[in-house]
Amino acid sequence: MRFLTVCCLCVFVFVDLALAQPQRVNRTPPPTEEEQLDGHAASRYQLALGYLRGMQFERAIAILRDLYAEQPERKIFFDKLKEAYVDVKRYDDAVALLDDALTRSSAVQPELEAERAQLFYLGGDEPAAMEAWTALLRSAPDTEAVYRVVYASMIQVRLLLQAIDVLKQGRRVIGNTNLFQAELAQLYNLTGQHELATQEYLDLLSINERQLNYVRSRLGRDLEQDGALEDAIRITEARVVSEPGLRQLRDLLAWLYEQAGSFEQAFEEVIALEEDTDASGQGIYQFALRAAEADAFVVAGRAFQSVIEGYPGVDISIDARLGMADMYRLQAEKNNNPERYKHALEAYETFLKDFPEHPQTSVVMARIGALHQDVFRDQEAAERTLTFLATRYANSSIGHQARFDLGRLALANGNLNKAGTIFARLAEQADGELAAKARFEEAMTHFYAGNFAETQSILNSLRDNMDKETANDAIEVGVLLMEDPGTDSTNSALISYAQALLLFRQHKPAATARVAQDILAQWGQHPIADDVRFLRARALLIDNRPDEAMMAFGELPLIHPESPLLDRSLFYYAEILETFQGDAAGALQAYTDLLTQYPGSLLVNKVRERIRALRSAGV
């Protein structure tokens, strides 16, 4: 008896242990319907597919029809035969096939019924199609899914207004006015009924605030249609007045104002949203960043200041101070405003003084270095900052960029050997686009010195990781080196051009223009003459001689009609018209001409931005 008890206990323990072990799961996917075919059926099916690919539809249909007759339960035969009938517009045969499938099925098949109606419509029998859809709706008038099936079928054949009626009918019959909101909103927008579309989206948002991002994404697709944005704003404004307690509606209204460029109005809504919640300042700060990015600098400044004053001593306030400094720099770049550059530099330096341990310290120092180097031309200050960054952050992207900028600084000082050494070492130690840019700049130090064979050798080694601008510059220099010098067998013209280009890199526009003019006087028919003229025009523009620059850019296509620089010359010409001449209409025409004449230009995106900006300004 005792022995039996022990045995039983052993069995129970064994079972428990077995159950405790992880069970092996069969993860092999079940065979597909095609894999279940027997050899003869599979070979015939593959033959039919081959006929379909070869556009031999009748042969394919004959095989598929036989296969379906033999095995009507095989969905792949049914689907492929139906598809073939539709491809050759044999809609009556497709309908007959559906009728057969419906007869064989013991279950209700609303999808097949809807597709049957769709085939009637495609075959030109609209009354039969409408009757079939109506009959399907009558068969289950209280079923939401049936209305969705009919709606989906109708939009497949672009019966958008009829699909709207179906969904509205479903609401009435089922007695739920909140049904089909997203579908109706989309259909209303597609049919130009933007007010109704906005109402549907707002109804959806009123029910569920989590749908805000969805509503934004859907609305964002349609706001470019004429009148859509204005309608959306007007309807949303009215809804905010009637339902002031729903913050998601106010949030959407602020977003719509931003889409319209009305950042002042958007800021009012953002402030109201902040007051309605446990204020953190995050909403205002994010708005300030977006406003600055959209060039709405005045309201962006107010927003940053609001965060700085409203949340003193906390991280968001510190972030806002840095955001304000970045805004000054962005505004200066946009408007070429020296005073804003000074404000940016002061703001960055104050930030470093007040928050020396901030995580963004290296980034702020890099921006200070860039301002000293590229804006104020303070080479000593730039070198101090860049040297510190290159040493302190030697193996980081910040350190590598600082070394690259030190190479540029050496170029500006005319120290080609030092610049070449910096770029060569950086090209070995950095990676990606910066390494490629450093290698290209190393090649350029040889070019400026007149060592064209070494320049070509380095350019030949450039292959991967080049950004578009570097790749384009490398191609241009390569073309210069390959051009036939004609009677200039000593490369005197190219050497002089290289010297002029170095003067331009050293920010000496007046000297660049003089040297370029001398080259044209001596080698006006040389193959590089178009490059020289283009360089001279750019130098005149930087030297604040816009009228002369405009003339130089304008004459380049007349003198060199085959030059690859024509698109850029036209772009500068248009910019001068817009910025210096105040001729917005003329600039718009020049930008438009550039798109028409040079559709493959690398400047296309910039040109489209300028055209949009001019048109938004009422030009």
C-alpha positions as CSV (number, residue, x, y, z in Angstrom):
1,M,0.0,0.0,0.0
2,R,2.8,2.3,0.9
3,F,4.6,1.4,-2.4
4,L,1.4,2.3,-4.4
5,T,1.2,5.7,-2.6
6,V,4.7,6.5,-3.5
7,C,4.2,5.5,-7.1
8,C,1.1,7.6,-7.4
9,L,3.0,10.6,-5.9
10,C,5.8,10.0,-8.4
11,V,3.3,10.0,-11.3
12,F,1.7,13.2,-10.0
13,V,5.1,14.9,-9.7
14,F,6.1,13.7,-13.2
15,V,2.8,15.1,-14.6
16,D,3.3,18.4,-12.8
17,L,6.9,18.7,-14.1
18,A,5.8,17.9,-17.6
19,L,3.1,20.5,-17.5
20,A,5.5,23.0,-16.0
21,Q,7.9,22.6,-19.0
22,P,7.5,25.1,-21.8
23,Q,5.4,23.6,-24.5
24,R,6.8,23.4,-28.0
25,V,4.7,25.6,-30.2
26,N,4.3,24.7,-33.9
27,R,5.1,28.0,-35.6
28,T,4.9,26.6,-39.1
29,P,2.3,28.7,-40.9
30,P,-0.6,26.7,-42.4
31,P,-0.3,26.0,-46.1
32,T,-1.8,28.6,-48.4
33,E,-4.7,27.6,-50.6
34,E,-2.4,27.6,-53.6
35,E,0.0,25.2,-51.8
36,Q,-3.0,22.9,-51.1
37,L,-3.6,22.3,-54.8
38,D,-2.8,18.9,-56.3
39,G,-0.1,18.8,-58.9
40,H,-2.4,18.8,-62.0
41,A,-4.6,21.7,-60.7
42,A,-1.5,23.7,-59.6
43,S,0.2,23.4,-63.0
44,R,-2.9,24.5,-64.8
45,Y,-3.3,27.4,-62.4
46,Q,0.3,28.5,-62.9
47,L,-0.3,28.3,-66.7
48,A,-3.3,30.6,-66.4
49,L,-1.3,33.1,-64.4
50,G,1.3,33.1,-67.1
51,Y,-1.3,33.8,-69.7
52,L,-2.6,36.7,-67.6
53,R,0.9,38.2,-67.3
54,G,1.3,37.8,-71.0
55,M,-2.1,39.7,-71.6
56,Q,-3.6,36.5,-73.1
57,F,-6.8,36.9,-71.2
58,E,-9.1,34.5,-73.2
59,R,-6.7,31.6,-72.7
60,A,-6.4,32.3,-69.0
61,I,-10.1,32.6,-68.6
62,A,-10.7,29.3,-70.3
63,I,-8.4,27.5,-67.9
64,L,-9.7,29.4,-64.8
65,R,-13.3,28.7,-65.8
66,D,-12.6,25.0,-65.9
67,L,-10.8,25.0,-62.6
68,Y,-13.6,26.9,-61.0
69,A,-16.2,24.5,-62.4
70,E,-14.2,21.5,-61.0
71,Q,-13.5,23.1,-57.6
72,P,-15.9,26.0,-56.9
73,E,-15.0,26.0,-53.2
74,R,-11.4,27.2,-54.1
75,K,-11.4,30.9,-53.5
76,I,-8.3,31.5,-55.5
77,F,-10.0,30.2,-58.7
78,F,-13.1,32.4,-58.0
79,D,-11.1,35.5,-57.3
80,K,-8.7,35.2,-60.3
81,L,-11.5,34.4,-62.7
82,K,-13.5,37.4,-61.6
83,E,-10.5,39.6,-61.9
84,A,-9.8,38.4,-65.4
85,Y,-13.5,39.0,-66.4
86,V,-13.2,42.6,-65.1
87,D,-9.9,43.2,-66.8
88,V,-11.5,42.5,-70.2
89,K,-14.7,44.3,-69.2
90,R,-16.8,41.1,-69.4
91,Y,-19.0,42.4,-66.6
92,D,-22.0,40.2,-67.4
93,D,-19.8,37.1,-67.0
94,A,-18.5,38.5,-63.7
95,V,-22.0,39.1,-62.5
96,A,-23.0,35.6,-63.4
97,L,-19.9,34.3,-61.5
98,L,-21.0,36.2,-58.4
99,D,-24.6,34.9,-58.8
100,D,-23.2,31.4,-58.8
101,A,-21.1,32.0,-55.7
102,L,-24.1,33.6,-53.9
103,T,-26.3,30.6,-54.8
104,R,-23.8,28.2,-53.5
105,S,-23.3,30.0,-50.3
106,S,-25.6,29.3,-47.3
107,A,-24.5,32.5,-45.5
108,V,-25.3,36.1,-46.2
109,Q,-22.5,37.7,-48.3
110,P,-23.0,41.5,-48.3
111,E,-19.6,42.1,-49.8
112,L,-20.4,40.0,-52.8
113,E,-23.8,41.6,-53.1
114,A,-22.2,45.1,-53.1
115,E,-19.6,44.0,-55.6
116,R,-22.4,42.6,-57.8
117,A,-24.0,46.1,-57.8
118,Q,-20.7,47.6,-58.6
119,L,-20.3,45.4,-61.6
120,F,-23.7,46.4,-62.9
121,Y,-22.6,50.0,-62.7
122,L,-19.3,49.3,-64.5
123,G,-21.2,47.5,-67.2
124,G,-23.3,50.6,-67.8
125,D,-26.6,49.5,-66.1
126,E,-26.8,52.2,-63.4
127,P,-30.5,51.5,-62.5
128,A,-29.7,47.8,-61.9
129,A,-26.7,48.8,-59.8
130,M,-28.8,51.2,-57.6
131,E,-31.5,48.6,-57.2
132,A,-28.9,46.0,-56.1
133,W,-27.4,48.4,-53.5
134,T,-30.8,49.4,-52.3
135,A,-31.9,45.8,-51.9
136,L,-28.8,45.1,-49.9
137,L,-29.6,48.0,-47.5
138,R,-33.2,46.8,-47.2
139,S,-32.0,43.3,-46.2
140,A,-30.4,44.6,-43.0
141,P,-31.5,48.2,-42.4
142,D,-30.3,48.3,-38.8
143,T,-26.8,46.9,-39.4
144,E,-24.0,49.5,-39.5
145,A,-21.6,47.1,-41.3
146,V,-24.0,46.9,-44.4
147,Y,-24.0,50.7,-44.8
148,R,-20.2,50.6,-44.7
149,V,-20.0,47.9,-47.3
150,V,-22.3,49.8,-49.7
151,Y,-20.5,53.1,-49.1
152,A,-17.1,51.4,-49.8
153,S,-18.5,49.9,-53.0
154,M,-19.9,53.2,-54.2
155,I,-16.7,55.1,-53.7
156,Q,-14.9,52.5,-55.7
157,V,-16.8,53.8,-58.7
158,R,-16.6,57.5,-57.6
159,L,-20.3,57.7,-56.7
160,L,-19.4,60.1,-53.9
161,L,-22.7,62.0,-53.5
162,Q,-24.6,58.7,-53.5
163,A,-22.2,57.3,-50.8
164,I,-22.9,60.4,-48.7
165,D,-26.6,59.7,-49.0
166,V,-26.1,56.1,-47.9
167,L,-24.2,57.0,-44.8
168,K,-26.7,59.7,-43.8
169,Q,-29.5,57.2,-44.3
170,G,-27.7,54.8,-42.0
171,R,-27.6,57.5,-39.3
172,R,-31.3,58.1,-39.6
173,V,-32.4,54.5,-39.7
174,I,-30.1,53.3,-36.9
175,G,-30.8,56.4,-34.9
176,N,-27.2,57.4,-34.1
177,T,-26.0,60.8,-35.4
178,N,-22.4,60.0,-34.4
179,L,-22.0,57.2,-36.9
180,F,-19.7,57.5,-39.9
181,Q,-18.2,60.9,-38.9
182,A,-14.7,60.3,-40.4
183,E,-16.1,58.8,-43.6
184,L,-18.6,61.6,-44.1
185,A,-16.0,64.2,-43.4
186,Q,-13.7,62.8,-46.0
187,L,-16.5,62.6,-48.6
188,Y,-17.6,66.2,-47.9
189,N,-14.1,67.4,-48.5
190,L,-13.8,65.4,-51.7
191,T,-17.0,67.0,-52.9
192,G,-15.9,70.5,-51.9
193,Q,-18.3,70.8,-48.9
194,H,-15.7,72.0,-46.5
195,E,-18.1,73.4,-43.9
196,L,-19.9,70.1,-43.5
197,A,-16.5,68.3,-43.4
198,T,-15.3,70.5,-40.6
199,Q,-18.6,70.0,-38.7
200,E,-18.1,66.2,-38.9
201,Y,-14.5,66.4,-37.7
202,L,-15.5,68.7,-34.8
203,D,-18.3,66.3,-33.8
204,L,-15.8,63.5,-33.8
205,L,-13.4,65.6,-31.7
206,S,-16.2,66.6,-29.2
207,I,-16.8,63.0,-28.5
208,N,-13.2,61.9,-28.2
209,E,-10.3,64.3,-27.5
210,R,-7.8,61.6,-28.4
211,Q,-8.8,62.0,-32.0
212,L,-7.1,65.4,-32.2
213,N,-4.0,64.2,-34.1
214,Y,-6.2,62.1,-36.4
215,V,-8.4,65.1,-37.2
216,R,-5.3,67.3,-37.8
217,S,-3.8,64.8,-40.2
218,R,-7.1,64.4,-42.1
219,L,-7.8,68.1,-42.3
220,G,-4.2,68.8,-43.3
221,R,-4.6,66.9,-46.5
222,D,-7.5,69.1,-47.6
223,L,-6.7,72.6,-46.4
224,E,-4.9,73.5,-49.7
225,Q,-8.2,73.3,-51.5
226,D,-9.8,76.7,-52.3
227,G,-11.7,78.0,-49.4
228,A,-11.1,74.9,-47.2
229,L,-8.9,76.6,-44.6
230,E,-11.2,79.7,-44.3
231,D,-14.3,77.5,-43.9
232,A,-12.5,75.3,-41.3
233,I,-11.4,78.3,-39.2
234,R,-14.9,79.9,-39.3
235,I,-16.7,76.8,-38.3
236,T,-14.2,76.0,-35.5
237,E,-14.3,79.5,-34.2
238,A,-18.1,79.2,-33.8
239,R,-17.8,75.8,-32.1
240,V,-15.3,77.1,-29.6
241,V,-17.7,79.9,-28.7
242,S,-20.6,77.4,-28.2
243,E,-18.5,74.8,-26.4
244,P,-15.7,76.8,-24.6
245,G,-15.0,74.0,-22.1
246,L,-13.7,71.6,-24.8
247,R,-10.0,72.3,-24.9
248,Q,-9.4,70.0,-27.9
249,L,-11.5,72.3,-30.0
250,R,-9.4,75.3,-28.9
251,D,-6.3,73.3,-29.6
252,L,-7.5,72.6,-33.1
253,L,-8.4,76.3,-33.7
254,A,-4.8,77.3,-32.6
255,W,-3.4,74.8,-35.1
256,L,-5.7,76.1,-37.9
257,Y,-4.6,79.7,-37.2
258,E,-1.0,78.5,-37.6
259,Q,-1.8,76.8,-40.9
260,A,-3.2,80.2,-42.1
261,G,-0.1,82.1,-40.8
262,S,-2.2,83.9,-38.2
263,F,0.3,83.4,-35.4
264,E,-1.0,86.3,-33.3
265,Q,-4.5,84.7,-33.1
266,A,-2.9,81.3,-32.5
267,F,-0.9,82.7,-29.6
268,E,-4.1,83.9,-28.0
269,E,-5.5,80.4,-28.1
270,V,-2.3,78.9,-26.8
271,I,-2.3,81.2,-23.8
272,A,-6.0,80.3,-23.2
273,L,-5.1,76.6,-23.3
274,E,-2.3,77.2,-20.8
275,E,-4.6,79.0,-18.4
276,D,-7.1,76.1,-18.5
277,T,-4.6,73.5,-17.3
278,D,-1.9,73.0,-14.7
279,A,0.5,75.4,-16.5
280,S,3.9,74.0,-17.4
281,G,4.8,76.5,-20.1
282,Q,5.5,73.6,-22.5
283,G,2.7,74.5,-24.8
284,I,3.8,78.2,-25.1
285,Y,7.4,77.2,-25.6
286,Q,6.6,74.7,-28.4
287,F,4.4,77.4,-30.0
288,A,7.3,79.9,-29.8
289,L,9.6,77.4,-31.6
290,R,7.1,76.9,-34.4
291,A,6.4,80.6,-34.8
292,A,10.1,81.4,-35.0
293,E,10.6,78.6,-37.6
294,A,7.7,80.2,-39.6
295,D,9.4,83.7,-39.5
296,A,6.7,85.0,-37.1
297,F,9.5,86.6,-35.0
298,V,7.5,89.2,-33.2
299,V,4.9,86.8,-31.7
300,A,7.6,84.2,-31.2
301,G,9.6,86.6,-29.1
302,R,6.5,87.4,-27.0
303,A,5.9,83.7,-26.5
304,F,9.5,83.0,-25.4
305,Q,9.4,86.0,-23.1
306,S,6.1,84.8,-21.6
307,V,7.8,81.5,-20.7
308,I,10.9,83.2,-19.3
309,E,8.9,85.5,-17.1
310,G,6.2,83.0,-16.2
311,Y,8.3,80.1,-15.1
312,P,11.5,81.5,-13.7
313,G,14.2,79.1,-12.5
314,V,12.8,76.0,-14.1
315,D,14.1,74.1,-17.1
316,I,11.5,75.3,-19.5
317,S,12.5,78.9,-18.8
318,I,16.1,78.1,-19.5
319,D,15.1,76.4,-22.8
320,A,13.2,79.5,-23.7
321,R,16.2,81.7,-23.2
322,L,18.2,79.5,-25.6
323,G,15.2,79.5,-28.0
324,M,15.2,83.3,-27.9
325,A,18.9,83.4,-28.8
326,D,18.3,81.0,-31.7
327,M,15.4,83.2,-32.9
328,Y,17.6,86.3,-33.0
329,R,20.1,84.4,-35.2
330,L,17.3,83.0,-37.4
331,Q,15.8,86.5,-37.8
332,A,19.2,88.0,-38.6
333,E,19.8,85.3,-41.3
334,K,16.4,85.9,-42.8
335,N,16.5,89.7,-42.9
336,N,20.3,90.2,-43.1
337,N,20.0,92.3,-39.9
338,P,23.3,93.1,-38.2
339,E,21.6,94.2,-35.0
340,R,19.9,90.9,-34.6
341,Y,23.2,89.1,-35.0
342,K,24.5,91.2,-32.1
343,H,21.5,90.3,-30.0
344,A,22.0,86.6,-30.8
345,L,25.7,86.7,-29.8
346,E,24.9,88.6,-26.6
347,A,22.1,86.1,-25.8
348,Y,24.4,83.1,-26.4
349,E,27.2,84.6,-24.3
350,T,24.8,85.4,-21.4
351,F,23.4,81.9,-21.6
352,L,26.9,80.4,-21.2
353,K,27.6,82.7,-18.3
354,D,24.4,81.9,-16.5
355,F,24.3,78.1,-17.3
356,P,27.9,76.9,-17.8
357,E,26.9,73.3,-17.1
358,H,23.9,73.2,-19.3
359,P,23.8,70.1,-21.7
360,Q,23.7,72.4,-24.7
361,T,26.9,74.2,-23.7
362,S,28.9,72.8,-26.6
363,V,26.1,73.6,-29.1
364,V,25.9,77.2,-27.9
365,M,29.7,77.6,-28.1
366,A,29.6,76.3,-31.7
367,R,27.0,78.8,-32.6
368,I,29.1,81.6,-31.0
369,G,32.1,80.4,-33.0
370,A,30.1,80.4,-36.2
371,L,28.9,84.0,-35.6
372,H,32.5,85.2,-34.9
373,Q,33.7,83.4,-38.0
374,D,31.0,84.0,-40.6
375,V,29.2,87.1,-39.5
376,F,31.5,89.4,-37.5
377,R,34.8,88.2,-39.2
378,D,36.5,88.2,-35.8
379,Q,39.1,85.6,-36.6
380,E,40.8,85.7,-33.2
381,A,37.6,85.1,-31.2
382,A,36.5,82.4,-33.7
383,E,39.8,80.6,-33.4
384,R,39.7,80.7,-29.6
385,T,36.2,79.2,-29.5
386,L,36.8,76.6,-32.2
387,T,40.1,75.5,-30.8
388,F,38.5,74.9,-27.4
389,L,35.7,72.9,-29.0
390,A,38.1,70.9,-31.2
391,T,40.1,70.0,-28.1
392,R,37.4,69.5,-25.4
393,Y,35.1,67.5,-27.7
394,A,37.8,66.0,-30.0
395,N,36.0,62.7,-30.8
396,S,32.5,64.1,-31.2
397,S,30.6,65.6,-34.1
398,I,30.9,69.0,-32.4
399,G,34.7,68.6,-32.2
400,H,34.9,67.4,-35.8
401,Q,32.9,70.4,-37.1
402,A,35.1,72.8,-35.1
403,R,38.2,71.3,-36.8
404,F,36.5,71.7,-40.2
405,D,35.8,75.4,-39.3
406,L,39.4,75.8,-38.2
407,G,40.4,74.6,-41.7
408,R,38.1,77.2,-43.2
409,L,39.7,79.8,-40.9
410,A,43.1,78.9,-42.1
411,L,41.9,79.3,-45.7
412,A,40.6,82.8,-44.9
413,N,44.0,83.6,-43.5
414,G,45.7,82.4,-46.7
415,N,47.5,79.5,-45.0
416,L,46.9,76.8,-47.5
417,N,49.3,74.3,-46.1
418,K,47.7,74.5,-42.6
419,A,44.2,74.3,-44.1
420,G,45.2,71.3,-46.2
421,T,46.7,69.4,-43.3
422,I,43.6,70.1,-41.1
423,F,41.2,68.9,-43.8
424,A,43.3,65.8,-44.7
425,R,43.5,64.6,-41.1
426,L,39.8,65.3,-40.5
427,A,38.9,63.3,-43.6
428,E,40.7,60.3,-42.1
429,Q,39.1,60.6,-38.6
430,A,35.6,61.8,-39.3
431,D,32.9,59.8,-41.2
432,G,29.9,60.4,-43.4
433,E,29.2,63.7,-45.1
434,L,31.7,65.7,-43.0
435,A,34.6,63.4,-44.1
436,A,33.6,63.9,-47.7
437,K,33.4,67.6,-47.3
438,A,36.8,67.7,-45.6
439,R,38.3,65.7,-48.5
440,F,36.8,68.0,-51.0
441,E,38.2,71.1,-49.2
442,E,41.6,69.4,-49.1
443,A,41.4,69.1,-52.9
444,M,40.4,72.8,-53.1
445,T,43.5,73.9,-51.1
446,H,45.6,72.3,-53.9
447,F,43.4,74.0,-56.5
448,Y,43.9,77.4,-55.0
449,A,47.7,76.8,-55.1
450,G,47.6,75.8,-58.7
451,N,48.4,72.1,-58.1
452,F,45.7,70.8,-60.5
453,A,47.0,67.2,-60.8
454,E,46.8,66.7,-57.1
455,T,43.4,68.3,-57.1
456,Q,42.2,65.9,-59.7
457,S,43.7,62.9,-57.9
458,I,41.8,63.7,-54.7
459,L,38.5,64.4,-56.5
460,N,38.8,61.0,-58.2
461,S,38.9,59.4,-54.7
462,L,35.6,61.0,-53.7
463,R,32.9,58.5,-54.1
464,D,30.4,58.0,-51.2
465,N,28.7,60.0,-48.5
466,M,28.7,63.3,-50.3
467,D,25.8,65.6,-49.8
468,K,24.3,67.1,-53.0
469,E,26.0,70.5,-52.6
470,T,29.5,68.9,-52.2
471,A,28.9,66.5,-55.0
472,N,27.8,69.3,-57.3
473,D,30.8,71.4,-56.4
474,A,33.2,68.5,-57.0
475,I,31.7,67.9,-60.4
476,E,32.1,71.6,-61.3
477,V,35.7,71.6,-60.3
478,G,36.3,68.4,-62.2
479,V,34.7,69.9,-65.3
480,L,37.0,73.0,-65.0
481,L,40.1,70.8,-64.9
482,M,39.0,68.9,-68.0
483,E,38.1,71.8,-70.1
484,D,40.3,72.5,-73.2
485,P,42.6,75.4,-72.3
486,G,43.1,76.3,-76.0
487,T,46.1,78.6,-76.4
488,D,46.5,78.7,-72.6
489,S,48.8,75.7,-72.4
490,T,50.3,76.9,-69.1
491,N,46.9,77.1,-67.4
492,S,47.5,80.8,-66.7
493,A,43.8,81.6,-66.9
494,L,42.8,78.7,-64.6
495,I,45.6,79.7,-62.1
496,S,44.2,83.3,-62.1
497,Y,40.7,82.0,-61.6
498,A,41.8,79.8,-58.7
499,Q,43.4,82.9,-57.1
500,A,40.1,84.9,-57.6
501,L,38.1,82.0,-56.1
502,L,40.4,82.0,-53.0
503,L,39.9,85.8,-52.6
504,F,36.2,85.1,-52.7
505,R,36.5,82.4,-50.0
506,Q,38.5,85.0,-47.9
507,H,35.6,87.4,-48.1
508,K,37.3,89.9,-50.3
509,P,34.6,90.7,-52.8
510,A,36.1,93.9,-54.2
511,A,39.5,92.2,-54.9
512,T,37.6,89.2,-56.4
513,A,35.7,91.4,-58.8
514,R,38.9,93.2,-59.9
515,V,40.8,89.9,-60.6
516,A,37.8,88.4,-62.4
517,Q,37.6,91.5,-64.6
518,D,41.3,91.2,-65.4
519,I,40.9,87.5,-66.4
520,L,38.0,88.4,-68.7
521,A,40.1,91.2,-70.3
522,Q,42.9,88.8,-71.1
523,W,41.0,85.5,-71.6
524,G,37.5,86.5,-72.5
525,Q,37.1,83.6,-74.9
526,H,38.5,80.9,-72.6
527,P,36.2,78.0,-71.7
528,I,36.2,79.1,-68.0
529,A,34.9,82.6,-68.9
530,D,31.4,81.8,-67.8
531,D,32.7,80.7,-64.4
532,V,34.7,83.9,-64.1
533,R,31.7,86.1,-65.0
534,F,29.5,84.2,-62.6
535,L,32.1,84.7,-59.8
536,R,32.4,88.4,-60.6
537,A,28.7,88.8,-60.4
538,R,28.5,87.1,-57.0
539,A,31.4,89.3,-55.8
540,L,29.6,92.5,-56.9
541,L,26.5,91.4,-55.1
542,I,28.4,90.7,-51.8
543,D,30.3,94.0,-52.3
544,N,26.9,95.8,-52.1
545,R,26.8,96.7,-55.7
546,P,23.4,95.1,-56.6
547,D,22.8,97.1,-59.8
548,E,26.1,96.0,-61.3
549,A,25.6,92.5,-60.1
550,M,22.1,92.3,-61.6
551,M,23.6,93.4,-65.0
552,A,26.3,90.8,-64.7
553,F,23.9,88.0,-63.9
554,G,21.6,89.2,-66.7
555,E,24.2,89.2,-69.4
556,L,25.7,85.8,-68.6
557,P,23.0,83.8,-70.6
558,L,23.4,86.2,-73.5
559,I,27.2,85.7,-73.7
560,H,27.2,82.0,-72.7
561,P,23.9,80.5,-73.7
562,E,25.2,76.9,-73.1
563,S,26.6,77.5,-69.6
564,P,25.6,75.2,-66.8
565,L,25.4,78.3,-64.6
566,L,22.3,79.8,-66.2
567,D,19.8,78.6,-63.6
568,R,21.9,80.0,-60.7
569,S,22.4,83.3,-62.6
570,L,18.6,83.6,-63.1
571,F,18.0,82.8,-59.4
572,Y,20.4,85.6,-58.3
573,Y,18.8,87.9,-60.8
574,A,15.4,87.2,-59.4
575,E,16.6,87.7,-55.8
576,I,18.1,91.1,-56.7
577,L,14.8,92.1,-58.2
578,E,12.9,91.0,-55.1
579,T,15.3,92.2,-52.4
580,F,17.1,95.2,-53.8
581,Q,14.8,96.5,-56.5
582,G,11.5,95.9,-54.7
583,D,10.1,94.5,-58.0
584,A,8.1,91.6,-56.6
585,A,6.2,91.0,-59.8
586,G,9.4,90.9,-61.9
587,A,11.0,88.6,-59.3
588,L,7.9,86.3,-59.5
589,Q,8.2,86.1,-63.3
590,A,11.9,85.4,-63.1
591,Y,11.4,82.6,-60.6
592,T,8.7,81.2,-62.8
593,D,10.9,81.3,-65.8
594,L,13.6,79.4,-63.9
595,L,11.1,76.6,-63.1
596,T,10.0,76.5,-66.8
597,Q,13.4,76.6,-68.4
598,Y,15.4,74.6,-65.9
599,P,13.0,72.0,-64.3
600,G,16.0,69.8,-63.3
601,S,17.8,72.6,-61.4
602,L,19.0,71.9,-57.8
603,L,17.4,75.2,-57.0
604,V,13.8,74.1,-57.8
605,N,12.7,73.7,-54.1
606,K,14.1,77.1,-53.2
607,V,12.4,78.7,-56.2
608,R,9.1,77.1,-55.3
609,E,9.4,78.5,-51.7
610,R,10.0,82.0,-53.0
611,I,7.1,81.8,-55.4
612,R,4.8,80.6,-52.6
613,A,6.0,83.4,-50.4
614,L,5.4,86.1,-53.1
615,R,1.9,84.8,-53.9
616,S,1.0,84.6,-50.2
617,A,2.0,88.3,-50.1
618,G,-0.5,89.1,-52.8
619,V,1.9,89.4,-55.8
